[in-house]
Amino acid sequence: MRKASLSEVLRVVDLPGVIDITGIQIYSINGIRVIHLRKRSCVAYSPLGLKRRPQRFACVVCNRGLKDAVRFCSVQCKV
């Protein structure tokens, strides 16, 4: 487990055979592919107070916007 962007992450290369990460959003932080361990905060509004544009993909548990067509934003949401 590592800290990145003020949250706990797991490197994807360390996980084969340990847990099933299919359906979890993979992020690239400093060129390293990681997944978040805990549920990410959901921000509904931009810093200026304006509504954000609707997300095309969202986590089925916490409704956080995702970049890819996956179902979960973190390991916690999948479990």
PDB file of N, CA, C and O in Angstrom:
ATOM      1  N   MET A   1       0.846  -1.162   0.000  1.00  0.00           N
ATOM      2  CA  MET A   1       0.000   0.000   0.000  1.00  0.00           C
ATOM      3  C   MET A   1       0.896   1.231   0.000  1.00  0.00           C
ATOM      4  O   MET A   1       1.947   1.254   0.641  1.00  0.00           O
ATOM      5  N   ARG A   2       0.465   2.248  -0.726  1.00  0.00           N
ATOM      6  CA  ARG A   2       1.218   3.491  -0.840  1.00  0.00           C
ATOM      7  C   ARG A   2       0.270   4.665  -0.688  1.00  0.00           C
ATOM      8  O   ARG A   2      -0.947   4.511  -0.791  1.00  0.00           O
ATOM      9  N   LYS A   3       0.833   5.834  -0.445  1.00  0.00           N
ATOM     10  CA  LYS A   3       0.053   7.063  -0.388  1.00  0.00           C
ATOM     11  C   LYS A   3       0.255   7.815  -1.689  1.00  0.00           C
ATOM     12  O   LYS A   3       1.384   7.975  -2.151  1.00  0.00           O
ATOM     13  N   ALA A   4      -0.829   8.273  -2.276  1.00  0.00           N
ATOM     14  CA  ALA A   4      -0.776   9.090  -3.485  1.00  0.00           C
ATOM     15  C   ALA A   4      -2.012   9.971  -3.497  1.00  0.00           C
ATOM     16  O   ALA A   4      -3.124   9.501  -3.257  1.00  0.00           O
ATOM     17  N   SER A   5      -1.814  11.234  -3.774  1.00  0.00           N
ATOM     18  CA  SER A   5      -2.935  12.179  -3.805  1.00  0.00           C
ATOM     19  C   SER A   5      -3.738  12.132  -2.505  1.00  0.00           C
ATOM     20  O   SER A   5      -4.969  12.172  -2.525  1.00  0.00           O
ATOM     21  N   LEU A   6      -3.050  12.048  -1.402  1.00  0.00           N
ATOM     22  CA  LEU A   6      -3.644  12.027  -0.065  1.00  0.00           C
ATOM     23  C   LEU A   6      -4.584  10.851   0.185  1.00  0.00           C
ATOM     24  O   LEU A   6      -5.477  10.945   1.027  1.00  0.00           O
ATOM     25  N   SER A   7      -4.398   9.761  -0.526  1.00  0.00           N
ATOM     26  CA  SER A   7      -5.207   8.572  -0.284  1.00  0.00           C
ATOM     27  C   SER A   7      -4.346   7.321  -0.467  1.00  0.00           C
ATOM     28  O   SER A   7      -3.276   7.372  -1.072  1.00  0.00           O
ATOM     29  N   GLU A   8      -4.829   6.209   0.061  1.00  0.00           N
ATOM     30  CA  GLU A   8      -4.102   4.959  -0.045  1.00  0.00           C
ATOM     31  C   GLU A   8      -4.364   4.314  -1.409  1.00  0.00           C
ATOM     32  O   GLU A   8      -5.510   4.221  -1.849  1.00  0.00           O
ATOM     33  N   VAL A   9      -3.305   3.875  -2.064  1.00  0.00           N
ATOM     34  CA  VAL A   9      -3.425   3.222  -3.363  1.00  0.00           C
ATOM     35  C   VAL A   9      -2.626   1.926  -3.353  1.00  0.00           C
ATOM     36  O   VAL A   9      -1.743   1.727  -2.519  1.00  0.00           O
ATOM     37  N   LEU A  10      -2.952   1.060  -4.287  1.00  0.00           N
ATOM     38  CA  LEU A  10      -2.234  -0.185  -4.492  1.00  0.00           C
ATOM     39  C   LEU A  10      -1.711  -0.197  -5.925  1.00  0.00           C
ATOM     40  O   LEU A  10      -2.439   0.142  -6.858  1.00  0.00           O
ATOM     41  N   ARG A  11      -0.449  -0.589  -6.098  1.00  0.00           N
ATOM     42  CA  ARG A  11       0.095  -0.675  -7.451  1.00  0.00           C
ATOM     43  C   ARG A  11      -0.483  -1.890  -8.154  1.00  0.00           C
ATOM     44  O   ARG A  11      -0.594  -2.964  -7.563  1.00  0.00           O
ATOM     45  N   VAL A  12      -0.848  -1.719  -9.405  1.00  0.00           N
ATOM     46  CA  VAL A  12      -1.457  -2.791 -10.183  1.00  0.00           C
ATOM     47  C   VAL A  12      -0.478  -3.952 -10.370  1.00  0.00           C
ATOM     48  O   VAL A  12      -0.894  -5.110 -10.376  1.00  0.00           O
ATOM     49  N   VAL A  13       0.810  -3.659 -10.522  1.00  0.00           N
ATOM     50  CA  VAL A  13       1.787  -4.729 -10.750  1.00  0.00           C
ATOM     51  C   VAL A  13       1.963  -5.620  -9.524  1.00  0.00           C
ATOM     52  O   VAL A  13       2.453  -6.742  -9.653  1.00  0.00           O
ATOM     53  N   ASP A  14       1.576  -5.150  -8.340  1.00  0.00           N
ATOM     54  CA  ASP A  14       1.709  -5.943  -7.120  1.00  0.00           C
ATOM     55  C   ASP A  14       0.499  -6.838  -6.855  1.00  0.00           C
ATOM     56  O   ASP A  14       0.532  -7.635  -5.917  1.00  0.00           O
ATOM     57  N   LEU A  15      -0.563  -6.734  -7.648  1.00  0.00           N
ATOM     58  CA  LEU A  15      -1.829  -7.377  -7.315  1.00  0.00           C
ATOM     59  C   LEU A  15      -2.178  -8.675  -8.026  1.00  0.00           C
ATOM     60  O   LEU A  15      -3.080  -9.365  -7.552  1.00  0.00           O
ATOM     61  N   PRO A  16      -1.537  -9.065  -9.129  1.00  0.00           N
ATOM     62  CA  PRO A  16      -1.985 -10.294  -9.800  1.00  0.00           C
ATOM     63  C   PRO A  16      -1.961 -11.488  -8.858  1.00  0.00           C
ATOM     64  O   PRO A  16      -0.961 -11.743  -8.187  1.00  0.00           O
ATOM     65  N   GLY A  17      -3.064 -12.215  -8.815  1.00  0.00           N
ATOM     66  CA  GLY A  17      -3.182 -13.386  -7.972  1.00  0.00           C
ATOM     67  C   GLY A  17      -3.555 -13.084  -6.533  1.00  0.00           C
ATOM     68  O   GLY A  17      -3.850 -14.006  -5.772  1.00  0.00           O
ATOM     69  N   VAL A  18      -3.550 -11.809  -6.137  1.00  0.00           N
ATOM     70  CA  VAL A  18      -3.886 -11.447  -4.763  1.00  0.00           C
ATOM     71  C   VAL A  18      -5.368 -11.091  -4.661  1.00  0.00           C
ATOM     72  O   VAL A  18      -6.096 -11.674  -3.859  1.00  0.00           O
ATOM     73  N   ILE A  19      -5.812 -10.133  -5.476  1.00  0.00           N
ATOM     74  CA  ILE A  19      -7.226  -9.761  -5.525  1.00  0.00           C
ATOM     75  C   ILE A  19      -7.641  -9.553  -6.974  1.00  0.00           C
ATOM     76  O   ILE A  19      -6.804  -9.302  -7.841  1.00  0.00           O
ATOM     77  N   ASP A  20      -8.925  -9.660  -7.222  1.00  0.00           N
ATOM     78  CA  ASP A  20      -9.476  -9.447  -8.562  1.00  0.00           C
ATOM     79  C   ASP A  20      -9.799  -7.968  -8.725  1.00  0.00           C
ATOM     80  O   ASP A  20     -10.663  -7.435  -8.028  1.00  0.00           O
ATOM     81  N   ILE A  21      -9.105  -7.304  -9.648  1.00  0.00           N
ATOM     82  CA  ILE A  21      -9.308  -5.869  -9.836  1.00  0.00           C
ATOM     83  C   ILE A  21     -10.124  -5.544 -11.082  1.00  0.00           C
ATOM     84  O   ILE A  21     -10.180  -4.385 -11.494  1.00  0.00           O
ATOM     85  N   THR A  22     -10.750  -6.535 -11.680  1.00  0.00           N
ATOM     86  CA  THR A  22     -11.567  -6.260 -12.854  1.00  0.00           C
ATOM     87  C   THR A  22     -12.739  -5.381 -12.464  1.00  0.00           C
ATOM     88  O   THR A  22     -13.374  -5.609 -11.434  1.00  0.00           O
ATOM     89  N   GLY A  23     -13.024  -4.398 -13.265  1.00  0.00           N
ATOM     90  CA  GLY A  23     -14.136  -3.490 -13.027  1.00  0.00           C
ATOM     91  C   GLY A  23     -13.787  -2.298 -12.160  1.00  0.00           C
ATOM     92  O   GLY A  23     -14.659  -1.476 -11.877  1.00  0.00           O
ATOM     93  N   ILE A  24     -12.513  -2.173 -11.721  1.00  0.00           N
ATOM     94  CA  ILE A  24     -12.090  -1.043 -10.897  1.00  0.00           C
ATOM     95  C   ILE A  24     -11.289  -0.075 -11.763  1.00  0.00           C
ATOM     96  O   ILE A  24     -10.436  -0.493 -12.545  1.00  0.00           O
ATOM     97  N   GLN A  25     -11.568   1.222 -11.619  1.00  0.00           N
ATOM     98  CA  GLN A  25     -10.857   2.249 -12.379  1.00  0.00           C
ATOM     99  C   GLN A  25      -9.369   2.231 -12.049  1.00  0.00           C
ATOM    100  O   GLN A  25      -8.995   2.258 -10.877  1.00  0.00           O
ATOM    101  N   ILE A  26      -8.518   2.187 -13.071  1.00  0.00           N
ATOM    102  CA  ILE A  26      -7.074   2.241 -12.892  1.00  0.00           C
ATOM    103  C   ILE A  26      -6.615   3.659 -13.210  1.00  0.00           C
ATOM    104  O   ILE A  26      -6.955   4.215 -14.255  1.00  0.00           O
ATOM    105  N   TYR A  27      -5.845   4.231 -12.300  1.00  0.00           N
ATOM    106  CA  TYR A  27      -5.330   5.582 -12.456  1.00  0.00           C
ATOM    107  C   TYR A  27      -3.833   5.524 -12.686  1.00  0.00           C
ATOM    108  O   TYR A  27      -3.179   4.564 -12.278  1.00  0.00           O
ATOM    109  N   SER A  28      -3.288   6.533 -13.330  1.00  0.00           N
ATOM    110  CA  SER A  28      -1.851   6.645 -13.521  1.00  0.00           C
ATOM    111  C   SER A  28      -1.370   7.849 -12.715  1.00  0.00           C
ATOM    112  O   SER A  28      -1.736   8.989 -13.002  1.00  0.00           O
ATOM    113  N   ILE A  29      -0.541   7.580 -11.699  1.00  0.00           N
ATOM    114  CA  ILE A  29       0.007   8.634 -10.858  1.00  0.00           C
ATOM    115  C   ILE A  29       1.525   8.562 -10.951  1.00  0.00           C
ATOM    116  O   ILE A  29       2.136   7.571 -10.552  1.00  0.00           O
ATOM    117  N   ASN A  30       2.126   9.619 -11.482  1.00  0.00           N
ATOM    118  CA  ASN A  30       3.576   9.663 -11.721  1.00  0.00           C
ATOM    119  C   ASN A  30       4.058   8.480 -12.565  1.00  0.00           C
ATOM    120  O   ASN A  30       5.138   7.939 -12.327  1.00  0.00           O
ATOM    121  N   GLY A  31       3.258   8.088 -13.543  1.00  0.00           N
ATOM    122  CA  GLY A  31       3.624   7.008 -14.455  1.00  0.00           C
ATOM    123  C   GLY A  31       3.425   5.615 -13.894  1.00  0.00           C
ATOM    124  O   GLY A  31       3.770   4.637 -14.557  1.00  0.00           O
ATOM    125  N   ILE A  32       2.879   5.497 -12.693  1.00  0.00           N
ATOM    126  CA  ILE A  32       2.644   4.190 -12.081  1.00  0.00           C
ATOM    127  C   ILE A  32       1.144   3.931 -12.082  1.00  0.00           C
ATOM    128  O   ILE A  32       0.360   4.780 -11.657  1.00  0.00           O
ATOM    129  N   ARG A  33       0.748   2.755 -12.562  1.00  0.00           N
ATOM    130  CA  ARG A  33      -0.665   2.387 -12.605  1.00  0.00           C
ATOM    131  C   ARG A  33      -1.101   1.910 -11.222  1.00  0.00           C
ATOM    132  O   ARG A  33      -0.523   0.979 -10.661  1.00  0.00           O
ATOM    133  N   VAL A  34      -2.138   2.568 -10.681  1.00  0.00           N
ATOM    134  CA  VAL A  34      -2.604   2.257  -9.330  1.00  0.00           C
ATOM    135  C   VAL A  34      -4.124   2.187  -9.289  1.00  0.00           C
ATOM    136  O   VAL A  34      -4.805   2.688 -10.184  1.00  0.00           O
ATOM    137  N   ILE A  35      -4.648   1.556  -8.236  1.00  0.00           N
ATOM    138  CA  ILE A  35      -6.074   1.598  -7.933  1.00  0.00           C
ATOM    139  C   ILE A  35      -6.207   2.127  -6.511  1.00  0.00           C
ATOM    140  O   ILE A  35      -5.334   1.902  -5.673  1.00  0.00           O
ATOM    141  N   HIS A  36      -7.293   2.825  -6.245  1.00  0.00           N
ATOM    142  CA  HIS A  36      -7.526   3.375  -4.920  1.00  0.00           C
ATOM    143  C   HIS A  36      -8.116   2.296  -4.018  1.00  0.00           C
ATOM    144  O   HIS A  36      -8.952   1.499  -4.444  1.00  0.00           O
ATOM    145  N   LEU A  37      -7.669   2.284  -2.774  1.00  0.00           N
ATOM    146  CA  LEU A  37      -8.134   1.305  -1.810  1.00  0.00           C
ATOM    147  C   LEU A  37      -9.485   1.707  -1.221  1.00  0.00           C
ATOM    148  O   LEU A  37     -10.378   0.870  -1.093  1.00  0.00           O
ATOM    149  N   ARG A  38      -9.639   2.969  -0.865  1.00  0.00           N
ATOM    150  CA  ARG A  38     -10.863   3.445  -0.228  1.00  0.00           C
ATOM    151  C   ARG A  38     -11.713   4.270  -1.189  1.00  0.00           C
ATOM    152  O   ARG A  38     -11.228   4.810  -2.183  1.00  0.00           O
ATOM    153  N   LYS A  39     -12.996   4.345  -0.852  1.00  0.00           N
ATOM    154  CA  LYS A  39     -13.949   5.118  -1.648  1.00  0.00           C
ATOM    155  C   LYS A  39     -13.468   6.555  -1.760  1.00  0.00           C
ATOM    156  O   LYS A  39     -13.027   7.145  -0.774  1.00  0.00           O
ATOM    157  N   ARG A  40     -13.551   7.114  -2.951  1.00  0.00           N
ATOM    158  CA  ARG A  40     -13.113   8.494  -3.188  1.00  0.00           C
ATOM    159  C   ARG A  40     -14.253   9.441  -2.898  1.00  0.00           C
ATOM    160  O   ARG A  40     -15.420   9.071  -3.021  1.00  0.00           O
ATOM    161  N   SER A  41     -13.925  10.660  -2.516  1.00  0.00           N
ATOM    162  CA  SER A  41     -14.975  11.637  -2.237  1.00  0.00           C
ATOM    163  C   SER A  41     -15.688  12.017  -3.531  1.00  0.00           C
ATOM    164  O   SER A  41     -15.081  12.069  -4.601  1.00  0.00           O
ATOM    165  N   CYS A  42     -16.964  12.276  -3.412  1.00  0.00           N
ATOM    166  CA  CYS A  42     -17.768  12.652  -4.574  1.00  0.00           C
ATOM    167  C   CYS A  42     -18.044  14.137  -4.521  1.00  0.00           C
ATOM    168  O   CYS A  42     -18.702  14.620  -3.599  1.00  0.00           O
ATOM    169  N   VAL A  43     -17.550  14.855  -5.496  1.00  0.00           N
ATOM    170  CA  VAL A  43     -17.746  16.296  -5.560  1.00  0.00           C
ATOM    171  C   VAL A  43     -18.828  16.581  -6.587  1.00  0.00           C
ATOM    172  O   VAL A  43     -18.690  16.249  -7.764  1.00  0.00           O
ATOM    173  N   ALA A  44     -19.904  17.199  -6.128  1.00  0.00           N
ATOM    174  CA  ALA A  44     -21.032  17.473  -7.019  1.00  0.00           C
ATOM    175  C   ALA A  44     -20.931  18.838  -7.683  1.00  0.00           C
ATOM    176  O   ALA A  44     -21.573  19.081  -8.705  1.00  0.00           O
ATOM    177  N   TYR A  45     -20.116  19.743  -7.102  1.00  0.00           N
ATOM    178  CA  TYR A  45     -20.016  21.091  -7.632  1.00  0.00           C
ATOM    179  C   TYR A  45     -18.562  21.478  -7.834  1.00  0.00           C
ATOM    180  O   TYR A  45     -17.677  20.977  -7.141  1.00  0.00           O
ATOM    181  N   SER A  46     -18.323  22.351  -8.766  1.00  0.00           N
ATOM    182  CA  SER A  46     -16.975  22.853  -9.022  1.00  0.00           C
ATOM    183  C   SER A  46     -16.613  23.878  -7.950  1.00  0.00           C
ATOM    184  O   SER A  46     -17.494  24.322  -7.215  1.00  0.00           O
ATOM    185  N   PRO A  47     -15.340  24.267  -7.840  1.00  0.00           N
ATOM    186  CA  PRO A  47     -14.954  25.268  -6.834  1.00  0.00           C
ATOM    187  C   PRO A  47     -15.661  26.613  -6.991  1.00  0.00           C
ATOM    188  O   PRO A  47     -15.777  27.361  -6.020  1.00  0.00           O
ATOM    189  N   LEU A  48     -16.128  26.928  -8.179  1.00  0.00           N
ATOM    190  CA  LEU A  48     -16.812  28.202  -8.414  1.00  0.00           C
ATOM    191  C   LEU A  48     -18.290  28.138  -8.047  1.00  0.00           C
ATOM    192  O   LEU A  48     -18.997  29.138  -8.170  1.00  0.00           O
ATOM    193  N   GLY A  49     -18.769  26.976  -7.599  1.00  0.00           N
ATOM    194  CA  GLY A  49     -20.170  26.836  -7.221  1.00  0.00           C
ATOM    195  C   GLY A  49     -21.071  26.468  -8.380  1.00  0.00           C
ATOM    196  O   GLY A  49     -22.284  26.360  -8.199  1.00  0.00           O
ATOM    197  N   LEU A  50     -20.519  26.271  -9.560  1.00  0.00           N
ATOM    198  CA  LEU A  50     -21.309  25.895 -10.719  1.00  0.00           C
ATOM    199  C   LEU A  50     -21.426  24.382 -10.791  1.00  0.00           C
ATOM    200  O   LEU A  50     -20.525  23.658 -10.368  1.00  0.00           O
ATOM    201  N   LYS A  51     -22.540  23.914 -11.330  1.00  0.00           N
ATOM    202  CA  LYS A  51     -22.698  22.470 -11.471  1.00  0.00           C
ATOM    203  C   LYS A  51     -21.702  21.937 -12.493  1.00  0.00           C
ATOM    204  O   LYS A  51     -21.434  22.569 -13.514  1.00  0.00           O
ATOM    205  N   ARG A  52     -21.164  20.765 -12.194  1.00  0.00           N
ATOM    206  CA  ARG A  52     -20.263  20.108 -13.145  1.00  0.00           C
ATOM    207  C   ARG A  52     -21.091  19.451 -14.238  1.00  0.00           C
ATOM    208  O   ARG A  52     -22.278  19.178 -14.060  1.00  0.00           O
ATOM    209  N   ARG A  53     -20.448  19.204 -15.365  1.00  0.00           N
ATOM    210  CA  ARG A  53     -21.174  18.538 -16.441  1.00  0.00           C
ATOM    211  C   ARG A  53     -21.438  17.081 -16.058  1.00  0.00           C
ATOM    212  O   ARG A  53     -20.653  16.499 -15.309  1.00  0.00           O
ATOM    213  N   PRO A  54     -22.508  16.486 -16.545  1.00  0.00           N
ATOM    214  CA  PRO A  54     -22.844  15.102 -16.189  1.00  0.00           C
ATOM    215  C   PRO A  54     -21.743  14.141 -16.629  1.00  0.00           C
ATOM    216  O   PRO A  54     -21.147  14.306 -17.694  1.00  0.00           O
ATOM    217  N   GLN A  55     -21.488  13.153 -15.808  1.00  0.00           N
ATOM    218  CA  GLN A  55     -20.469  12.155 -16.120  1.00  0.00           C
ATOM    219  C   GLN A  55     -21.074  11.060 -16.993  1.00  0.00           C
ATOM    220  O   GLN A  55     -22.217  10.649 -16.791  1.00  0.00           O
ATOM    221  N   ARG A  56     -20.294  10.596 -17.963  1.00  0.00           N
ATOM    222  CA  ARG A  56     -20.758   9.529 -18.833  1.00  0.00           C
ATOM    223  C   ARG A  56     -20.736   8.194 -18.108  1.00  0.00           C
ATOM    224  O   ARG A  56     -21.647   7.380 -18.258  1.00  0.00           O
ATOM    225  N   PHE A  57     -19.678   7.971 -17.313  1.00  0.00           N
ATOM    226  CA  PHE A  57     -19.549   6.742 -16.539  1.00  0.00           C
ATOM    227  C   PHE A  57     -19.485   7.114 -15.062  1.00  0.00           C
ATOM    228  O   PHE A  57     -18.922   8.149 -14.708  1.00  0.00           O
ATOM    229  N   ALA A  58     -20.055   6.283 -14.201  1.00  0.00           N
ATOM    230  CA  ALA A  58     -20.047   6.566 -12.761  1.00  0.00           C
ATOM    231  C   ALA A  58     -19.959   5.268 -11.983  1.00  0.00           C
ATOM    232  O   ALA A  58     -20.411   4.220 -12.443  1.00  0.00           O
ATOM    233  N   CYS A  59     -19.369   5.351 -10.793  1.00  0.00           N
ATOM    234  CA  CYS A  59     -19.274   4.216  -9.880  1.00  0.00           C
ATOM    235  C   CYS A  59     -20.690   3.821  -9.467  1.00  0.00           C
ATOM    236  O   CYS A  59     -21.500   4.686  -9.134  1.00  0.00           O
ATOM    237  N   VAL A  60     -20.995   2.523  -9.486  1.00  0.00           N
ATOM    238  CA  VAL A  60     -22.345   2.067  -9.157  1.00  0.00           C
ATOM    239  C   VAL A  60     -22.649   2.166  -7.669  1.00  0.00           C
ATOM    240  O   VAL A  60     -23.815   2.094  -7.280  1.00  0.00           O
ATOM    241  N   VAL A  61     -21.630   2.330  -6.825  1.00  0.00           N
ATOM    242  CA  VAL A  61     -21.839   2.419  -5.378  1.00  0.00           C
ATOM    243  C   VAL A  61     -21.930   3.868  -4.921  1.00  0.00           C
ATOM    244  O   VAL A  61     -22.904   4.250  -4.273  1.00  0.00           O
ATOM    245  N   CYS A  62     -20.919   4.686  -5.254  1.00  0.00           N
ATOM    246  CA  CYS A  62     -20.866   6.058  -4.725  1.00  0.00           C
ATOM    247  C   CYS A  62     -21.171   7.125  -5.775  1.00  0.00           C
ATOM    248  O   CYS A  62     -21.211   8.311  -5.446  1.00  0.00           O
ATOM    249  N   ASN A  63     -21.385   6.734  -7.014  1.00  0.00           N
ATOM    250  CA  ASN A  63     -21.759   7.644  -8.102  1.00  0.00           C
ATOM    251  C   ASN A  63     -20.656   8.632  -8.480  1.00  0.00           C
ATOM    252  O   ASN A  63     -20.950   9.678  -9.059  1.00  0.00           O
ATOM    253  N   ARG A  64     -19.410   8.333  -8.172  1.00  0.00           N
ATOM    254  CA  ARG A  64     -18.286   9.198  -8.559  1.00  0.00           C
ATOM    255  C   ARG A  64     -18.043   9.040 -10.063  1.00  0.00           C
ATOM    256  O   ARG A  64     -18.088   7.926 -10.586  1.00  0.00           O
ATOM    257  N   GLY A  65     -17.792  10.126 -10.739  1.00  0.00           N
ATOM    258  CA  GLY A  65     -17.538  10.089 -12.169  1.00  0.00           C
ATOM    259  C   GLY A  65     -16.248   9.340 -12.488  1.00  0.00           C
ATOM    260  O   GLY A  65     -15.236   9.514 -11.808  1.00  0.00           O
ATOM    261  N   LEU A  66     -16.291   8.506 -13.525  1.00  0.00           N
ATOM    262  CA  LEU A  66     -15.137   7.705 -13.933  1.00  0.00           C
ATOM    263  C   LEU A  66     -14.772   8.017 -15.375  1.00  0.00           C
ATOM    264  O   LEU A  66     -15.614   8.466 -16.153  1.00  0.00           O
ATOM    265  N   LYS A  67     -13.521   7.778 -15.725  1.00  0.00           N
ATOM    266  CA  LYS A  67     -13.052   8.052 -17.082  1.00  0.00           C
ATOM    267  C   LYS A  67     -13.385   6.924 -18.048  1.00  0.00           C
ATOM    268  O   LYS A  67     -13.674   7.173 -19.219  1.00  0.00           O
ATOM    269  N   ASP A  68     -13.347   5.688 -17.566  1.00  0.00           N
ATOM    270  CA  ASP A  68     -13.551   4.520 -18.422  1.00  0.00           C
ATOM    271  C   ASP A  68     -14.873   3.831 -18.093  1.00  0.00           C
ATOM    272  O   ASP A  68     -15.531   4.153 -17.103  1.00  0.00           O
ATOM    273  N   ALA A  69     -15.244   2.883 -18.938  1.00  0.00           N
ATOM    274  CA  ALA A  69     -16.481   2.135 -18.736  1.00  0.00           C
ATOM    275  C   ALA A  69     -16.247   0.992 -17.750  1.00  0.00           C
ATOM    276  O   ALA A  69     -16.345  -0.180 -18.111  1.00  0.00           O
ATOM    277  N   VAL A  70     -15.939   1.345 -16.508  1.00  0.00           N
ATOM    278  CA  VAL A  70     -15.782   0.366 -15.441  1.00  0.00           C
ATOM    279  C   VAL A  70     -16.887   0.608 -14.429  1.00  0.00           C
ATOM    280  O   VAL A  70     -17.607   1.602 -14.531  1.00  0.00           O
ATOM    281  N   ARG A  71     -17.037  -0.282 -13.451  1.00  0.00           N
ATOM    282  CA  ARG A  71     -18.155  -0.177 -12.518  1.00  0.00           C
ATOM    283  C   ARG A  71     -17.812   0.473 -11.189  1.00  0.00           C
ATOM    284  O   ARG A  71     -18.695   1.017 -10.526  1.00  0.00           O
ATOM    285  N   PHE A  72     -16.524   0.427 -10.778  1.00  0.00           N
ATOM    286  CA  PHE A  72     -16.157   0.879  -9.443  1.00  0.00           C
ATOM    287  C   PHE A  72     -14.987   1.842  -9.471  1.00  0.00           C
ATOM    288  O   PHE A  72     -14.144   1.782 -10.366  1.00  0.00           O
ATOM    289  N   CYS A  73     -14.937   2.749  -8.471  1.00  0.00           N
ATOM    290  CA  CYS A  73     -13.843   3.713  -8.388  1.00  0.00           C
ATOM    291  C   CYS A  73     -12.734   3.232  -7.460  1.00  0.00           C
ATOM    292  O   CYS A  73     -11.625   3.766  -7.496  1.00  0.00           O
ATOM    293  N   SER A  74     -13.019   2.223  -6.622  1.00  0.00           N
ATOM    294  CA  SER A  74     -12.022   1.767  -5.635  1.00  0.00           C
ATOM    295  C   SER A  74     -12.312   0.324  -5.235  1.00  0.00           C
ATOM    296  O   SER A  74     -13.349  -0.245  -5.575  1.00  0.00           O
ATOM    297  N   VAL A  75     -11.361  -0.242  -4.504  1.00  0.00           N
ATOM    298  CA  VAL A  75     -11.533  -1.603  -3.984  1.00  0.00           C
ATOM    299  C   VAL A  75     -12.682  -1.629  -2.986  1.00  0.00           C
ATOM    300  O   VAL A  75     -13.471  -2.574  -2.981  1.00  0.00           O
ATOM    301  N   GLN A  76     -12.790  -0.613  -2.145  1.00  0.00           N
ATOM    302  CA  GLN A  76     -13.855  -0.550  -1.142  1.00  0.00           C
ATOM    303  C   GLN A  76     -15.232  -0.570  -1.794  1.00  0.00           C
ATOM    304  O   GLN A  76     -16.138  -1.228  -1.282  1.00  0.00           O
ATOM    305  N   CYS A  77     -15.410   0.122  -2.890  1.00  0.00           N
ATOM    306  CA  CYS A  77     -16.714   0.119  -3.568  1.00  0.00           C
ATOM    307  C   CYS A  77     -17.012  -1.249  -4.185  1.00  0.00           C
ATOM    308  O   CYS A  77     -18.174  -1.649  -4.256  1.00  0.00           O
ATOM    309  N   LYS A  78     -15.998  -1.960  -4.623  1.00  0.00           N
ATOM    310  CA  LYS A  78     -16.219  -3.270  -5.210  1.00  0.00           C
ATOM    311  C   LYS A  78     -16.592  -4.299  -4.143  1.00  0.00           C
ATOM    312  O   LYS A  78     -17.414  -5.184  -4.381  1.00  0.00           O
ATOM    313  N   VAL A  79     -15.983  -4.172  -2.970  1.00  0.00           N
ATOM    314  CA  VAL A  79     -16.247  -5.142  -1.904  1.00  0.00           C
ATOM    315  C   VAL A  79     -17.557  -4.777  -1.249  1.00  0.00           C
ATOM    316  O   VAL A  79     -17.991  -5.455  -0.317  1.00  0.00           O
TER     317      VAL A  79
END
